[in-house]
Amino acid sequence: MNILKTYFLWFIIYSLIGWIYETILCSIGQRKFVNRGFLNGPYCPIYGFGAIIDIIFLGKLNNTALIFSLGALLACILEYFTSWALEKLFHARWWDYSYMRFNFKGRICLLGAIVFGTLSAILIRIVHPVVLSYTYRIPESTLNILSLALFIIFLFDTVYTIAKLSKFEEKLREFSYHMNNLINGDNGYKKLIREKIKDMDIYEEVSFIHNNILKMLNFQEKRILKAFPKLRSLRYNAALQKIRELINKAENSK
């Protein structure tokens, strides 16, 4: 049982390291702090899972070149599956490497494989032996409390995030409906709007609808749009990009 708790602790440690890496990378790219990651807490689970997979399958290897090669392969498999699973769950692409050379269906790319192969070698040869030596010194009672507390926090964060994002596509569909009717000049739609806001001109109507759409978005949905600038909806991408534009405009006007 203790080995499971230890593995979970490693999972959290490497998820945290992955979050730091991703946050620094994205914050530099966007020139502002970005809380990178699917969940709210300071951890990126895909890095935690990747590290655990490396430890299990590559932990006893001594050949650095072999660790690099297999690490790159395992990371690509994990990244591809994660991209596919998120797409099926939320009907969206969270990242897309289509613009990069040597990519496969936009889900994985050669550069990513090289980076994660390198990180796998660093993990197995340098980082994990240090983490291993420290975690094995943790008393059993402390390990029990720590692992349980972290599991509860992680589980709550996961359930909360999925619950908050469950209606996101529905909101995109509604916003897409409003956009199409305004752009295409649906007279019945405009008449309905004018009955509700009689004294507004068309520009005020658009602003009114936009502001109300933004109010419909919860904190989690807005954070995800900031954390994943390349997020693309498979069904309502025009609406998603317009919402992103409105969020940026609202932030810049503050």
GROMACS elastic network, one bead per residue, 0.5 to 0.9 nm:
[ bonds ]
;  ai    aj funct       b0    kb
    1     4     6  0.53760   500
    1     5     6  0.66537   500
    1     6     6  0.88166   500
    2     5     6  0.50455   500
    2     6     6  0.60824   500
    2     7     6  0.85560   500
    2   140     6  0.77209   500
    2   143     6  0.80927   500
    2   144     6  0.80980   500
    3     7     6  0.60739   500
    3     8     6  0.85279   500
    4     7     6  0.50717   500
    4     8     6  0.61368   500
    4     9     6  0.85857   500
    5     8     6  0.50651   500
    5     9     6  0.61956   500
    5    10     6  0.86690   500
    5   143     6  0.71780   500
    5   144     6  0.72598   500
    5   146     6  0.89760   500
    5   147     6  0.58886   500
    5   148     6  0.83088   500
    6     9     6  0.50151   500
    6    10     6  0.62477   500
    6    11     6  0.85567   500
    6   135     6  0.73252   500
    6   136     6  0.81152   500
    6   143     6  0.76000   500
    6   147     6  0.78095   500
    7    11     6  0.60881   500
    7    12     6  0.87174   500
    7    52     6  0.73325   500
    8    12     6  0.63258   500
    8    13     6  0.86446   500
    8    48     6  0.89521   500
    8    52     6  0.88634   500
    8   147     6  0.69655   500
    8   150     6  0.88016   500
    8   151     6  0.80695   500
    9    12     6  0.51741   500
    9    13     6  0.62043   500
    9    14     6  0.87207   500
    9   135     6  0.82446   500
    9   143     6  0.84998   500
    9   146     6  0.81895   500
    9   147     6  0.61927   500
    9   150     6  0.80554   500
   10    14     6  0.61286   500
   10    15     6  0.83325   500
   10    48     6  0.74512   500
   10    51     6  0.82303   500
   10    52     6  0.74118   500
   10   131     6  0.79771   500
   10   132     6  0.85836   500
   10   135     6  0.83011   500
   11    14     6  0.54414   500
   11    15     6  0.59966   500
   11    16     6  0.85689   500
   11    45     6  0.76498   500
   11    47     6  0.81243   500
   11    49     6  0.64631   500
   11    50     6  0.87928   500
   11    51     6  0.71585   500
   11    52     6  0.63711   500
   12    16     6  0.60813   500
   12    17     6  0.86311   500
   12    43     6  0.70879   500
   12    44     6  0.87099   500
   12    45     6  0.77111   500
   12    48     6  0.62522   500
   12   150     6  0.78860   500
   12   154     6  0.88182   500
   13    16     6  0.51702   500
   13    17     6  0.63362   500
   13    18     6  0.86755   500
   13    43     6  0.82857   500
   13    48     6  0.73171   500
   13   131     6  0.88103   500
   14    18     6  0.59809   500
   14    19     6  0.84249   500
   14    43     6  0.80347   500
   14    44     6  0.82605   500
   14    45     6  0.82522   500
   14    47     6  0.61606   500
   14    49     6  0.83628   500
   14    50     6  0.86741   500
   14    51     6  0.65103   500
   14    52     6  0.84862   500
   15    18     6  0.50076   500
   15    19     6  0.61240   500
   15    20     6  0.86972   500
   15    42     6  0.79453   500
   15    45     6  0.50944   500
   15    46     6  0.70752   500
   15    47     6  0.51207   500
   15    49     6  0.78266   500
   15    51     6  0.84084   500
   16    20     6  0.62816   500
   16    21     6  0.86506   500
   16    41     6  0.88559   500
   16    42     6  0.57927   500
   16    44     6  0.64480   500
   16    45     6  0.83181   500
   16    47     6  0.83141   500
   16    48     6  0.78799   500
   17    20     6  0.51346   500
   17    21     6  0.62367   500
   17    22     6  0.86695   500
   17    42     6  0.88518   500
   17    43     6  0.73695   500
   17    44     6  0.81634   500
   17    47     6  0.79518   500
   17    48     6  0.85329   500
   18    21     6  0.50348   500
   18    22     6  0.60634   500
   18    23     6  0.83702   500
   18    43     6  0.67241   500
   18    44     6  0.57111   500
   18    45     6  0.80836   500
   18    46     6  0.81460   500
   18    47     6  0.53369   500
   18    48     6  0.74182   500
   19    22     6  0.51561   500
   19    23     6  0.58103   500
   19    24     6  0.83993   500
   19    35     6  0.83170   500
   19    36     6  0.65009   500
   19    37     6  0.66271   500
   19    42     6  0.59342   500
   19    45     6  0.85148   500
   19    47     6  0.80200   500
   20    23     6  0.51662   500
   20    24     6  0.60658   500
   20    25     6  0.84889   500
   20    36     6  0.84005   500
   20    42     6  0.76457   500
   20    43     6  0.78509   500
   20    44     6  0.87344   500
   21    24     6  0.54306   500
   21    25     6  0.61971   500
   21    26     6  0.86769   500
   22    25     6  0.51001   500
   22    26     6  0.60078   500
   22    27     6  0.82792   500
   22    35     6  0.88049   500
   22    36     6  0.61465   500
   22    37     6  0.78258   500
   22    44     6  0.82904   500
   23    26     6  0.52501   500
   23    27     6  0.57213   500
   23    28     6  0.83486   500
   23    33     6  0.75001   500
   23    34     6  0.59104   500
   23    35     6  0.60259   500
   23    37     6  0.80340   500
   23   227     6  0.87591   500
   24    27     6  0.51583   500
   24    28     6  0.60859   500
   24    29     6  0.85323   500
   24    33     6  0.80544   500
   24    34     6  0.80763   500
   24    36     6  0.87250   500
   25    28     6  0.54488   500
   25    29     6  0.63228   500
   25    30     6  0.88482   500
   26    30     6  0.60518   500
   26    31     6  0.81255   500
   26    32     6  0.83985   500
   26    33     6  0.79789   500
   26    34     6  0.64331   500
   26    35     6  0.87339   500
   26    36     6  0.72508   500
   26   227     6  0.81484   500
   27    30     6  0.52015   500
   27    31     6  0.54934   500
   27    32     6  0.50735   500
   27    34     6  0.51439   500
   27    35     6  0.82612   500
   27    36     6  0.84810   500
   28    32     6  0.68106   500
   28    33     6  0.79388   500
   28    34     6  0.89335   500
   29    32     6  0.80544   500
   30    33     6  0.78030   500
   30    34     6  0.78266   500
   31    34     6  0.88572   500
   33    36     6  0.89270   500
   34   223     6  0.88233   500
   34   226     6  0.69665   500
   34   227     6  0.59003   500
   35    40     6  0.78731   500
   35    41     6  0.87626   500
   35    42     6  0.77870   500
   35   223     6  0.77775   500
   35   224     6  0.88693   500
   35   226     6  0.80906   500
   35   227     6  0.60039   500
   36    39     6  0.84946   500
   36    40     6  0.86618   500
   36    42     6  0.82112   500
   36    43     6  0.85252   500
   36    44     6  0.78429   500
   36   223     6  0.89432   500
   36   224     6  0.83574   500
   36   226     6  0.83361   500
   36   228     6  0.74438   500
   37    40     6  0.71425   500
   37    41     6  0.81713   500
   37    42     6  0.77494   500
   37    43     6  0.67989   500
   37    44     6  0.53051   500
   37    45     6  0.82566   500
   37   224     6  0.79859   500
   37   227     6  0.65494   500
   37   228     6  0.80667   500
   38    41     6  0.89102   500
   38    43     6  0.86749   500
   38    44     6  0.69898   500
   38    45     6  0.83607   500
   38   158     6  0.88923   500
   38   161     6  0.79496   500
   38   224     6  0.68930   500
   38   227     6  0.78808   500
   38   228     6  0.85633   500
   39    42     6  0.79227   500
   39    43     6  0.73098   500
   39    44     6  0.73125   500
   39    45     6  0.84103   500
   39   154     6  0.87715   500
   39   157     6  0.64227   500
   39   158     6  0.64327   500
   39   160     6  0.88085   500
   39   161     6  0.62045   500
   39   162     6  0.88308   500
   39   220     6  0.88561   500
   39   224     6  0.87410   500
   40    43     6  0.79923   500
   40   157     6  0.65941   500
   40   158     6  0.84827   500
   40   161     6  0.73906   500
   40   220     6  0.79662   500
   40   223     6  0.86413   500
   41    44     6  0.84267   500
   41   153     6  0.86549   500
   41   154     6  0.78923   500
   41   157     6  0.71463   500
   43    46     6  0.89678   500
   43    47     6  0.84115   500
   43    48     6  0.82478   500
   44    47     6  0.57792   500
   44    48     6  0.68580   500
   45    49     6  0.60768   500
   45    50     6  0.83545   500
   46    49     6  0.51599   500
   46    50     6  0.59820   500
   46    51     6  0.85344   500
   46    78     6  0.78208   500
   46    79     6  0.77133   500
   46    82     6  0.78322   500
   47    51     6  0.60226   500
   47    52     6  0.85641   500
   48    51     6  0.51819   500
   48    52     6  0.62488   500
   48    53     6  0.86328   500
   49    52     6  0.51667   500
   49    53     6  0.61343   500
   49    54     6  0.85954   500
   49    78     6  0.83325   500
   50    53     6  0.51536   500
   50    54     6  0.62089   500
   50    55     6  0.86646   500
   50    71     6  0.88079   500
   50    74     6  0.77233   500
   50    75     6  0.63126   500
   50    78     6  0.70417   500
   50    79     6  0.88673   500
   50   120     6  0.86759   500
   51    54     6  0.50513   500
   51    55     6  0.61366   500
   51    56     6  0.86358   500
   51   120     6  0.74908   500
   51   123     6  0.76037   500
   51   124     6  0.89093   500
   52    55     6  0.50190   500
   52    56     6  0.61392   500
   52    57     6  0.85992   500
   53    56     6  0.52160   500
   53    57     6  0.61007   500
   53    58     6  0.79133   500
   53    71     6  0.89438   500
   53    74     6  0.77357   500
   53    75     6  0.88210   500
   54    57     6  0.53428   500
   54    58     6  0.51157   500
   54    59     6  0.65195   500
   54    67     6  0.85988   500
   54    70     6  0.86277   500
   54    71     6  0.65013   500
   54    74     6  0.76883   500
   54    75     6  0.86860   500
   54   120     6  0.67696   500
   54   123     6  0.83316   500
   54   124     6  0.75534   500
   55    58     6  0.54927   500
   55    60     6  0.80939   500
   55   123     6  0.84774   500
   55   124     6  0.69301   500
   55   128     6  0.81964   500
   56    59     6  0.58310   500
   56    60     6  0.83306   500
   57    60     6  0.76507   500
   57    61     6  0.84714   500
   57    70     6  0.89278   500
   58    61     6  0.54244   500
   58    62     6  0.86847   500
   58    66     6  0.88436   500
   58    67     6  0.63014   500
   58    70     6  0.77844   500
   58    71     6  0.76763   500
   58   120     6  0.87444   500
   58   124     6  0.73394   500
   59    62     6  0.83894   500
   59    67     6  0.87467   500
   59   124     6  0.60635   500
   59   125     6  0.86620   500
   59   128     6  0.88854   500
   60   124     6  0.86591   500
   61    64     6  0.78544   500
   61    66     6  0.78411   500
   61    67     6  0.68248   500
   61   124     6  0.84809   500
   62    65     6  0.89922   500
   62    66     6  0.82158   500
   62    67     6  0.77299   500
   62   124     6  0.89551   500
   62   125     6  0.80184   500
   63    66     6  0.53217   500
   63    67     6  0.62518   500
   63    68     6  0.87101   500
   64    68     6  0.60998   500
   64    69     6  0.86448   500
   64   121     6  0.61635   500
   64   124     6  0.88318   500
   64   125     6  0.76755   500
   65    68     6  0.50516   500
   65    69     6  0.62217   500
   65    70     6  0.86438   500
   65   121     6  0.80387   500
   66    69     6  0.51108   500
   66    70     6  0.60283   500
   66    71     6  0.81065   500
   66   121     6  0.88266   500
   67    70     6  0.53449   500
   67    71     6  0.56168   500
   67    72     6  0.83239   500
   67   117     6  0.74709   500
   67   118     6  0.87287   500
   67   120     6  0.68284   500
   67   121     6  0.56477   500
   67   124     6  0.78905   500
   68    71     6  0.50891   500
   68    72     6  0.60730   500
   68    73     6  0.86491   500
   68   114     6  0.81466   500
   68   116     6  0.81246   500
   68   118     6  0.57984   500
   68   119     6  0.80600   500
   68   120     6  0.61952   500
   68   121     6  0.53036   500
   68   122     6  0.88941   500
   69    72     6  0.52647   500
   69    73     6  0.63520   500
   69    74     6  0.87635   500
   69   113     6  0.88144   500
   69   114     6  0.85838   500
   69   117     6  0.61477   500
   69   118     6  0.88052   500
   70    74     6  0.60625   500
   70    75     6  0.84509   500
   70   117     6  0.73529   500
   70   120     6  0.86607   500
   71    74     6  0.51803   500
   71    75     6  0.60101   500
   71    76     6  0.85306   500
   71   113     6  0.83019   500
   71   116     6  0.67844   500
   71   118     6  0.79057   500
   71   119     6  0.81549   500
   71   120     6  0.53114   500
   71   121     6  0.73305   500
   72    75     6  0.51787   500
   72    76     6  0.61836   500
   72    77     6  0.87173   500
   72   112     6  0.81548   500
   72   114     6  0.63100   500
   72   115     6  0.77880   500
   72   116     6  0.55033   500
   72   118     6  0.77240   500
   72   119     6  0.87991   500
   72   120     6  0.74711   500
   73    76     6  0.52373   500
   73    77     6  0.63423   500
   73    78     6  0.87416   500
   73   113     6  0.70582   500
   73   116     6  0.89173   500
   73   117     6  0.76908   500
   74    77     6  0.51425   500
   74    78     6  0.62074   500
   74    79     6  0.85949   500
   74   117     6  0.87142   500
   75    78     6  0.50814   500
   75    79     6  0.59820   500
   75    80     6  0.84167   500
   75   112     6  0.86237   500
   75   113     6  0.69001   500
   75   116     6  0.63483   500
   75   117     6  0.75210   500
   75   120     6  0.86671   500
   76    79     6  0.50876   500
   76    80     6  0.59162   500
   76    81     6  0.84411   500
   76   107     6  0.87062   500
   76   108     6  0.61501   500
   76   109     6  0.80234   500
   76   112     6  0.78553   500
   76   113     6  0.61887   500
   76   116     6  0.83429   500
   77    80     6  0.52238   500
   77    81     6  0.61320   500
   77    82     6  0.85458   500
   77   108     6  0.85731   500
   78    81     6  0.52313   500
   78    82     6  0.60400   500
   78    83     6  0.85567   500
   79    82     6  0.51038   500
   79    83     6  0.60892   500
   79    84     6  0.85485   500
   79   107     6  0.71738   500
   79   108     6  0.67057   500
   80    83     6  0.52351   500
   80    84     6  0.62012   500
   80    85     6  0.86444   500
   80   104     6  0.89379   500
   80   107     6  0.54769   500
   80   108     6  0.60787   500
   81    84     6  0.50613   500
   81    85     6  0.60331   500
   81    86     6  0.85862   500
   81   107     6  0.87606   500
   82    85     6  0.50984   500
   82    86     6  0.61035   500
   82    87     6  0.84344   500
   83    86     6  0.53383   500
   83    87     6  0.61155   500
   83    88     6  0.87099   500
   83    93     6  0.70098   500
   83    94     6  0.69364   500
   83    95     6  0.75388   500
   83   107     6  0.62902   500
   83   108     6  0.88564   500
   84    87     6  0.51059   500
   84    88     6  0.62647   500
   84    89     6  0.86648   500
   84    93     6  0.83348   500
   84   107     6  0.80022   500
   85    88     6  0.51821   500
   85    89     6  0.61350   500
   85    90     6  0.85908   500
   86    89     6  0.50271   500
   86    90     6  0.58755   500
   86    91     6  0.74024   500
   86    92     6  0.70825   500
   86    93     6  0.73933   500
   86    94     6  0.74471   500
   87    90     6  0.54288   500
   87    93     6  0.55812   500
   87    94     6  0.75667   500
   87   233     6  0.89536   500
   87   234     6  0.84312   500
   88    91     6  0.54414   500
   88    92     6  0.76641   500
   89    92     6  0.81062   500
   90    93     6  0.84348   500
   90   165     6  0.82787   500
   90   166     6  0.78510   500
   90   168     6  0.84820   500
   90   169     6  0.74104   500
   90   233     6  0.83915   500
   91   169     6  0.79307   500
   91   232     6  0.88673   500
   91   233     6  0.63242   500
   91   234     6  0.56933   500
   91   235     6  0.72254   500
   92   231     6  0.68997   500
   92   232     6  0.54789   500
   92   234     6  0.52373   500
   92   235     6  0.79690   500
   92   237     6  0.87428   500
   93    96     6  0.67498   500
   93   107     6  0.87214   500
   93   230     6  0.79942   500
   93   231     6  0.56297   500
   93   232     6  0.50793   500
   93   233     6  0.63959   500
   93   234     6  0.71442   500
   94   228     6  0.65396   500
   94   229     6  0.85859   500
   94   230     6  0.65251   500
   94   232     6  0.64914   500
   94   233     6  0.86183   500
   95   106     6  0.78678   500
   95   107     6  0.70890   500
   95   228     6  0.74046   500
   95   229     6  0.85077   500
   95   230     6  0.56977   500
   95   231     6  0.60000   500
   95   232     6  0.78943   500
   96    99     6  0.76481   500
   96   100     6  0.89002   500
   96   105     6  0.84056   500
   96   107     6  0.58639   500
   96   108     6  0.80522   500
   96   230     6  0.69427   500
   96   231     6  0.80913   500
   96   232     6  0.85761   500
   97   100     6  0.53546   500
   97   101     6  0.82235   500
   97   103     6  0.62222   500
   97   104     6  0.80660   500
   97   105     6  0.78953   500
   97   107     6  0.60876   500
   97   108     6  0.64887   500
   97   109     6  0.64044   500
   98   101     6  0.76551   500
   98   102     6  0.88098   500
   98   103     6  0.63276   500
   98   104     6  0.78138   500
   98   105     6  0.68418   500
   98   107     6  0.77938   500
   98   108     6  0.88100   500
   98   109     6  0.84849   500
   99   103     6  0.82901   500
   99   106     6  0.78494   500
  100   103     6  0.62492   500
  100   106     6  0.82264   500
  100   109     6  0.71651   500
  100   110     6  0.86890   500
  100   111     6  0.85509   500
  101   109     6  0.73422   500
  101   110     6  0.75949   500
  101   111     6  0.85577   500
  102   108     6  0.87393   500
  102   109     6  0.57381   500
  102   110     6  0.56043   500
  102   111     6  0.81895   500
  103   106     6  0.57054   500
  103   107     6  0.72264   500
  103   108     6  0.56195   500
  103   110     6  0.62680   500
  103   111     6  0.86672   500
  104   107     6  0.60485   500
  104   108     6  0.55481   500
  104   109     6  0.61768   500
  104   110     6  0.87441   500
  105   108     6  0.72253   500
  105   109     6  0.88422   500
  106   109     6  0.72437   500
  108   111     6  0.86983   500
  108   112     6  0.68261   500
  108   113     6  0.76500   500
  109   112     6  0.53703   500
  109   113     6  0.63826   500
  109   114     6  0.88921   500
  110   113     6  0.50123   500
  110   114     6  0.62772   500
  110   115     6  0.86868   500
  111   114     6  0.51298   500
  111   115     6  0.62177   500
  111   116     6  0.86419   500
  112   115     6  0.50712   500
  112   116     6  0.60681   500
  112   117     6  0.82955   500
  113   116     6  0.52612   500
  113   117     6  0.58231   500
  113   118     6  0.84366   500
  114   117     6  0.50540   500
  114   118     6  0.61353   500
  114   119     6  0.85979   500
  115   118     6  0.51900   500
  115   119     6  0.62152   500
  115   120     6  0.86396   500
  116   120     6  0.59451   500
  116   121     6  0.85385   500
  117   120     6  0.50576   500
  117   121     6  0.63878   500
  117   122     6  0.87530   500
  118   121     6  0.51937   500
  118   122     6  0.62969   500
  118   123     6  0.85678   500
  119   122     6  0.50216   500
  119   123     6  0.59533   500
  119   124     6  0.86250   500
  120   124     6  0.61636   500
  120   125     6  0.84035   500
  121   124     6  0.53685   500
  121   125     6  0.58568   500
  121   126     6  0.79051   500
  122   125     6  0.53856   500
  122   126     6  0.53285   500
  122   127     6  0.63104   500
  122   128     6  0.84587   500
  123   126     6  0.56820   500
  123   128     6  0.54730   500
  123   129     6  0.83690   500
  124   127     6  0.64340   500
  124   128     6  0.56042   500
  124   129     6  0.72480   500
  125   128     6  0.71206   500
  125   129     6  0.72041   500
  126   129     6  0.62023   500
  126   130     6  0.71392   500
  127   130     6  0.55456   500
  127   131     6  0.64150   500
  127   132     6  0.86645   500
  128   132     6  0.57361   500
  128   133     6  0.84116   500
  129   132     6  0.50015   500
  129   133     6  0.62227   500
  129   134     6  0.88267   500
  130   133     6  0.52483   500
  130   134     6  0.65096   500
  130   135     6  0.87737   500
  131   134     6  0.53093   500
  131   135     6  0.60642   500
  131   136     6  0.85286   500
  132   135     6  0.53335   500
  132   136     6  0.60999   500
  132   137     6  0.87487   500
  133   136     6  0.56096   500
  133   137     6  0.67982   500
  134   137     6  0.53593   500
  134   138     6  0.71226   500
  135   138     6  0.54478   500
  135   143     6  0.87055   500
  136   139     6  0.80349   500
  138   141     6  0.83901   500
  138   142     6  0.65082   500
  138   143     6  0.61439   500
  139   142     6  0.53104   500
  139   143     6  0.61132   500
  139   144     6  0.86775   500
  140   144     6  0.61111   500
  140   145     6  0.87316   500
  141   144     6  0.51729   500
  141   145     6  0.64397   500
  141   146     6  0.86105   500
  142   145     6  0.52556   500
  142   146     6  0.59268   500
  142   147     6  0.83754   500
  143   146     6  0.51199   500
  143   147     6  0.58316   500
  143   148     6  0.82855   500
  144   147     6  0.54673   500
  144   148     6  0.60872   500
  144   149     6  0.85529   500
  145   148     6  0.52690   500
  145   149     6  0.60633   500
  145   150     6  0.85704   500
  146   149     6  0.52464   500
  146   150     6  0.61310   500
  146   151     6  0.84854   500
  147   150     6  0.51940   500
  147   151     6  0.59699   500
  147   152     6  0.86164   500
  148   151     6  0.50689   500
  148   152     6  0.62097   500
  148   153     6  0.86722   500
  149   152     6  0.52899   500
  149   153     6  0.63181   500
  149   154     6  0.86309   500
  150   153     6  0.51311   500
  150   154     6  0.59940   500
  150   155     6  0.84462   500
  151   154     6  0.50814   500
  151   155     6  0.59174   500
  151   156     6  0.84180   500
  152   155     6  0.51685   500
  152   156     6  0.60296   500
  152   157     6  0.84773   500
  153   156     6  0.52479   500
  153   157     6  0.60991   500
  153   158     6  0.86307   500
  154   157     6  0.51267   500
  154   158     6  0.61710   500
  154   159     6  0.87167   500
  155   158     6  0.51400   500
  155   159     6  0.62197   500
  155   160     6  0.84609   500
  156   159     6  0.52610   500
  156   160     6  0.59154   500
  156   161     6  0.84277   500
  157   160     6  0.51134   500
  157   161     6  0.59666   500
  157   162     6  0.85871   500
  158   161     6  0.52598   500
  158   162     6  0.62535   500
  158   163     6  0.85449   500
  159   162     6  0.53743   500
  159   163     6  0.60687   500
  159   164     6  0.85968   500
  160   163     6  0.51571   500
  160   164     6  0.61231   500
  160   165     6  0.86559   500
  161   164     6  0.51897   500
  161   165     6  0.62171   500
  161   166     6  0.85622   500
  161   220     6  0.68631   500
  162   165     6  0.51575   500
  162   166     6  0.59519   500
  163   166     6  0.52058   500
  163   167     6  0.79691   500
  164   167     6  0.69993   500
  164   168     6  0.78309   500
  164   218     6  0.73531   500
  164   219     6  0.85411   500
  164   220     6  0.62971   500
  164   221     6  0.72809   500
  165   168     6  0.51963   500
  165   169     6  0.81256   500
  165   218     6  0.86904   500
  165   220     6  0.70219   500
  165   221     6  0.62844   500
  166   169     6  0.74231   500
  166   170     6  0.83640   500
  167   170     6  0.52343   500
  167   171     6  0.63998   500
  167   172     6  0.88382   500
  168   171     6  0.51532   500
  168   172     6  0.63235   500
  168   173     6  0.87174   500
  168   217     6  0.78450   500
  168   221     6  0.69877   500
  169   173     6  0.61690   500
  169   174     6  0.86742   500
  169   233     6  0.82188   500
  169   235     6  0.84648   500
  169   236     6  0.78592   500
  170   173     6  0.50499   500
  170   174     6  0.63382   500
  170   175     6  0.87191   500
  171   174     6  0.50689   500
  171   175     6  0.61658   500
  171   176     6  0.84567   500
  171   213     6  0.80547   500
  171   216     6  0.77046   500
  171   217     6  0.78646   500
  172   175     6  0.50940   500
  172   176     6  0.59590   500
  172   177     6  0.85366   500
  172   233     6  0.87735   500
  172   235     6  0.87782   500
  172   236     6  0.61205   500
  172   237     6  0.82773   500
  172   239     6  0.59990   500
  172   240     6  0.63805   500
  172   243     6  0.86751   500
  173   176     6  0.50138   500
  173   177     6  0.62369   500
  173   178     6  0.88348   500
  173   235     6  0.82197   500
  173   236     6  0.63619   500
  173   239     6  0.77695   500
  174   177     6  0.50705   500
  174   178     6  0.64833   500
  174   179     6  0.87660   500
  174   213     6  0.87850   500
  174   239     6  0.89835   500
  175   178     6  0.50892   500
  175   179     6  0.61739   500
  175   180     6  0.86199   500
  175   209     6  0.87047   500
  175   210     6  0.84816   500
  175   213     6  0.68424   500
  175   236     6  0.88480   500
  175   239     6  0.61752   500
  175   240     6  0.85640   500
  175   243     6  0.86007   500
  176   179     6  0.50563   500
  176   180     6  0.60890   500
  176   181     6  0.85870   500
  176   236     6  0.65668   500
  176   237     6  0.88343   500
  176   238     6  0.74550   500
  176   239     6  0.51331   500
  176   240     6  0.84547   500
  177   180     6  0.53044   500
  177   181     6  0.62669   500
  177   182     6  0.86781   500
  177   239     6  0.88945   500
  178   181     6  0.53245   500
  178   182     6  0.62004   500
  178   183     6  0.85830   500
  178   189     6  0.87293   500
  178   209     6  0.78511   500
  179   182     6  0.52570   500
  179   183     6  0.60244   500
  179   184     6  0.83687   500
  179   206     6  0.88214   500
  179   239     6  0.74565   500
  180   183     6  0.51916   500
  180   184     6  0.57740   500
  180   185     6  0.81602   500
  180   186     6  0.84586   500
  181   184     6  0.52538   500
  181   185     6  0.57768   500
  181   186     6  0.51780   500
  181   187     6  0.84854   500
  181   189     6  0.65703   500
  181   190     6  0.79240   500
  182   185     6  0.53065   500
  182   186     6  0.67028   500
  182   189     6  0.79078   500
  182   190     6  0.73904   500
  182   202     6  0.89357   500
  182   206     6  0.78288   500
  183   186     6  0.81020   500
  185   188     6  0.88309   500
  185   189     6  0.80636   500
  185   190     6  0.74432   500
  186   189     6  0.53089   500
  186   190     6  0.62898   500
  186   191     6  0.86879   500
  187   190     6  0.50451   500
  187   191     6  0.60288   500
  187   192     6  0.85805   500
  188   191     6  0.51079   500
  188   192     6  0.63085   500
  188   193     6  0.87794   500
  189   192     6  0.51341   500
  189   193     6  0.63458   500
  189   194     6  0.86970   500
  190   193     6  0.50314   500
  190   194     6  0.60816   500
  190   195     6  0.85953   500
  190   202     6  0.88890   500
  191   194     6  0.50863   500
  191   195     6  0.62335   500
  191   196     6  0.88500   500
  192   195     6  0.52433   500
  192   196     6  0.67202   500
  192   197     6  0.89363   500
  193   196     6  0.52817   500
  193   197     6  0.62201   500
  193   198     6  0.78705   500
  193   205     6  0.75878   500
  194   199     6  0.77067   500
  194   200     6  0.74718   500
  194   201     6  0.87566   500
  194   205     6  0.81799   500
  195   198     6  0.54730   500
  197   200     6  0.59354   500
  197   205     6  0.76091   500
  198   201     6  0.84040   500
  200   203     6  0.78154   500
  200   204     6  0.54730   500
  200   205     6  0.60628   500
  201   204     6  0.53245   500
  201   205     6  0.61876   500
  201   206     6  0.88150   500
  202   206     6  0.62593   500
  202   207     6  0.86599   500
  203   206     6  0.51626   500
  203   207     6  0.62634   500
  203   208     6  0.85312   500
  204   208     6  0.59243   500
  204   209     6  0.85577   500
  205   209     6  0.62173   500
  205   210     6  0.85341   500
  206   209     6  0.52243   500
  206   210     6  0.60721   500
  206   211     6  0.85947   500
  207   210     6  0.50259   500
  207   211     6  0.60623   500
  207   212     6  0.85302   500
  208   211     6  0.53360   500
  208   212     6  0.62779   500
  208   213     6  0.86589   500
  209   212     6  0.51703   500
  209   213     6  0.61173   500
  209   214     6  0.86914   500
  210   213     6  0.51109   500
  210   214     6  0.63060   500
  210   215     6  0.87265   500
  210   243     6  0.81296   500
  210   246     6  0.75705   500
  211   214     6  0.51332   500
  211   215     6  0.63030   500
  211   216     6  0.87796   500
  211   246     6  0.85314   500
  212   216     6  0.63655   500
  213   216     6  0.50846   500
  213   217     6  0.68716   500
  213   243     6  0.81884   500
  214   217     6  0.53764   500
  214   218     6  0.85139   500
  214   222     6  0.88434   500
  214   243     6  0.73349   500
  214   246     6  0.78528   500
  214   247     6  0.75082   500
  215   218     6  0.75045   500
  217   220     6  0.80543   500
  217   221     6  0.60313   500
  217   222     6  0.65753   500
  218   221     6  0.54870   500
  218   222     6  0.65020   500
  218   223     6  0.87371   500
  219   222     6  0.52755   500
  219   223     6  0.60739   500
  219   224     6  0.86354   500
  220   223     6  0.50960   500
  220   224     6  0.61564   500
  220   225     6  0.87198   500
  221   224     6  0.52211   500
  221   225     6  0.64077   500
  221   226     6  0.88772   500
  222   225     6  0.52385   500
  222   226     6  0.65053   500
  222   227     6  0.87459   500
  222   244     6  0.84230   500
  222   247     6  0.78897   500
  223   226     6  0.51488   500
  223   227     6  0.60348   500
  223   228     6  0.85548   500
  224   228     6  0.59190   500
  224   229     6  0.84503   500
  224   231     6  0.85137   500
  225   228     6  0.54312   500
  225   229     6  0.61017   500
  225   230     6  0.84829   500
  225   231     6  0.69820   500
  225   240     6  0.87852   500
  225   244     6  0.67412   500
  226   229     6  0.58305   500
  226   244     6  0.81371   500
  227   230     6  0.89760   500
  227   231     6  0.88826   500
  228   231     6  0.53265   500
  229   232     6  0.86546   500
  229   244     6  0.86303   500
  231   240     6  0.87363   500
  232   235     6  0.89100   500
  232   236     6  0.84930   500
  232   237     6  0.58125   500
  232   240     6  0.74172   500
  232   241     6  0.80307   500
  233   236     6  0.54733   500
  233   238     6  0.82537   500
  233   239     6  0.86941   500
  233   240     6  0.67652   500
  233   241     6  0.88635   500
  234   237     6  0.62146   500
  235   238     6  0.87429   500
  236   239     6  0.54928   500
  236   240     6  0.63665   500
  236   241     6  0.88789   500
  237   241     6  0.60936   500
  237   242     6  0.84832   500
  238   241     6  0.52676   500
  238   242     6  0.62006   500
  238   243     6  0.86785   500
  239   242     6  0.50785   500
  239   243     6  0.61947   500
  239   244     6  0.86339   500
  240   243     6  0.51198   500
  240   244     6  0.62229   500
  240   245     6  0.86363   500
  241   245     6  0.61614   500
  241   246     6  0.86584   500
  242   246     6  0.62091   500
  242   247     6  0.86563   500
  243   246     6  0.50123   500
  243   247     6  0.61659   500
  243   248     6  0.86255   500
  244   247     6  0.51468   500
  244   248     6  0.62681   500
  244   249     6  0.86049   500
  245   248     6  0.52079   500
  245   249     6  0.61310   500
  245   250     6  0.86093   500
  246   250     6  0.60358   500
  246   251     6  0.85578   500
  247   250     6  0.51153   500
  247   251     6  0.61952   500
  247   252     6  0.86312   500
  248   251     6  0.51302   500
  248   252     6  0.61217   500
  248   253     6  0.86129   500
  249   252     6  0.51605   500
  249   253     6  0.61853   500
  249   254     6  0.89410   500
  250   253     6  0.52684   500
  250   254     6  0.67413   500
  251   254     6  0.54981   500
